[in-house]
Amino acid sequence: MAEITNDEGKSKEEQKMQMIITAQIAFDADRCDDMADCMHKATVIAGGHLSREERDLLSVAFKNATAVRRLSWRVIAASEQGEKDARMKDASKMYRHQIEGELLAICQLVVGLLDDYLIPASNDSNSEVFYYKMKGDYCRYRAELLLGKEREDAAAESEAAYRKAEDISSANLSPLHPLRLGLSLNHSVLYYEIFRDSVTACSIASKAITEAEQLEYDSTADDTDDEALSILKLLKDNFTIWNHDYN
C-alpha cells in the first residue's frame, strides 16, 4: 500500500477528510490497496465515527482489495489441482500461499478496525448491523483459507457476528431492508460453503424470503427497493440450488 502522510498541523477532522478525498481519488484511479489504506487511516483518525457515505466508502475499499485476491486465489488453486508438472505445481503453491498471506492480513486488519473502532462507535441499529455483518464476512473469508482448528475458530467467529447482526436487524429493520436481506444471504453462504450444511443454509434463506414476501411490495419505490429485489433474487436462486442438493 502507498505511504500517505498526514499534516500534523491539521485538525483530526481535516486529516480525516484528507484521507477520505484521497480514497475517492484512489477509487477513480483503480488503486484499491491505496483506497483501503486511506480508509483505514481515516477510521483510526475518526475513532470509528464515520458517516454513512464514509462507511460505504470503507466497505467498497476493502471489498475491492479482497475481491481481486480471492479471485486470484481460486484461479491458482484450481490450476494447481490439475497441474502435473512438479515445478509448476510447487510454484503455484508458493504463489497461492503468498496471496493467502495478503488476504489473511487484510481480514485481520478489517476485523481489528471493527472490534476496536467501528462497532464500539456505532450509535444506531443500522450501523451496528452493517458492522457486525462486515465482521461476519471477513471472518468467513478467513475461514475459506484456513484449515483445522483455525478454520473452525474463524467460522465460529463469523457465525457469532452474523447472529449478533441478525438479532439487531430482526428488531429494527424491515424484512425488505437490503442490509437485512444481504445479511441473510451471506449468513446462508457461511453455512453452505464453510459448514457444508445445506439444510441450515436453506432454512436461513427460506426464512428471509418468506418474511420479505409477506410484506406488500411497492415496485414504484426508490433505488433501495431495486437493491432489495436483486438480493431477494439471489436468495431464491441459492435456495433452489441448495434445496436440490439435499432433496
Phi, psi and omega in degrees: 000151183290148176274116182239122185261153178255151174274111185294345178282350181271156176289166179298322179296320178293320178296318178298314181296326176299317179293320180297313180297317179295324177297320178295320177295317179299322178298313180297329181271004179061041178249079189294324180292319177295321178299314179296320179299315179296317182289329173299311181294320179298320180295316180294315180301320183277358182065026179088358181271097181242146173288171179299319180295319179292322177299317179294324178295319176300314181298314180297319182302309184281332175297316179293320181295326180273325186300315182295325180284322178296320178295315179299318181299316182293319179297313182292320179298319179293319179295320181297322181298322184263001183283131180259334179287123186298319181292318178295321180295317179295319180295319178296319180297316179297318181291322177298318179296325177297315179294321176302316180299318179296316181296314181297324179294318179296315180299318179297320179297314182295313180297323176296317177299319180294313183290321188270333187234303194287312180294314178299331182273355182296134182235014175207160186296325180299314179295319180299314179298315181303312185285322177292323175298317179299320177297317177302319180297312186284333171290325177294320177300321177297317181297329178299330188261335188269169180230160173060223184298323180296320177295316179299317181294317180295319179295320179294322178292322177297313179300317180297320180292317178297319180297318178298316178297321180294319179301317181288317183292323180297328182272342190231339185245146177296146176301342178262004178291130182305324180294319179292319178293318178296325177297313179297321178300309183289325178296318179294325177297322177304314182291321183286314188271327184261310180277348182056042183240088183289335180294310179292323177301315179294323180297316179296314180295316181298318180298316180295318180296313182298314181295322180291319184284346177287340178274144176286124187260129179262104184288352180265007183287188188280189185297335179301322180292325176298319178296319179298316179297321180296315180292321179299321178296319178298319177299316180294319179298314179297317180301317180299315181292312184291322180297326178293331183295321185253002176258000000 
